[in-house]
Amino acid sequence: QQFKLGTDQLGREMLTRLIYGARNTIGIAVATTLLSFAVGVSLGLLAALYRGWLDQILSRAVDVLMSIPSLIFALVLLSIFGSSITSLIIIIALLDSTRVFRLARAVGLNVAVMEYVEVARLRGEGPKWIIAKEILPNVMPPLVAEFGLRFCFVFLTIAALSFLGVGIQPPTADWGSMVRENATLITYGDVTPLLPAGAIALLTVSVNFVVDWFLHATSGLRDER
């Protein structure tokens, strides 16, 4: 057989498009997750360190953004600013950074009251140094685990937006848009739409397994023999 996984509705090879779609979908999801963590962790740890009015302003702003369904909000913003890859990354990253902010603030508050942080303040260390050297190393395990979970949510959000036609635009290969483009083939008994859908499910489950393994490895627990 010339095409291992068959062709899509336009006769394009599915295996090649799945590979290119993985590069685009996963690459954009990783970039979006990194940006959301850069924003969320920075603001969350600053709020935990300073507390007071800064914490109140940031927390209330995050509460307002989290009260709006993220998928609907993303659809509205993308319809306003366009569906370019840059807009997609920035909009989803800013919406997702609210969840990261809440976690970073919660774990940061527990560390910011420790004595070694107070000693660093008395030594005259600046907030950047305290966050980078004292707080961040002590909150890395939950943040790394959250990174894996956030990646899954961002990945699924991008795939959903592409399926709805406002995410990654043709002719760029993308798993979500590939499901939409080939959806009509399922009525003819063709399993082509199930290939990108299966790839989405497989990647999500795999990342969750890695996150569970990391949480177990960093918890200090040992398997019973």
Disulfide bonds with the S-S distance in Angstrom:
none
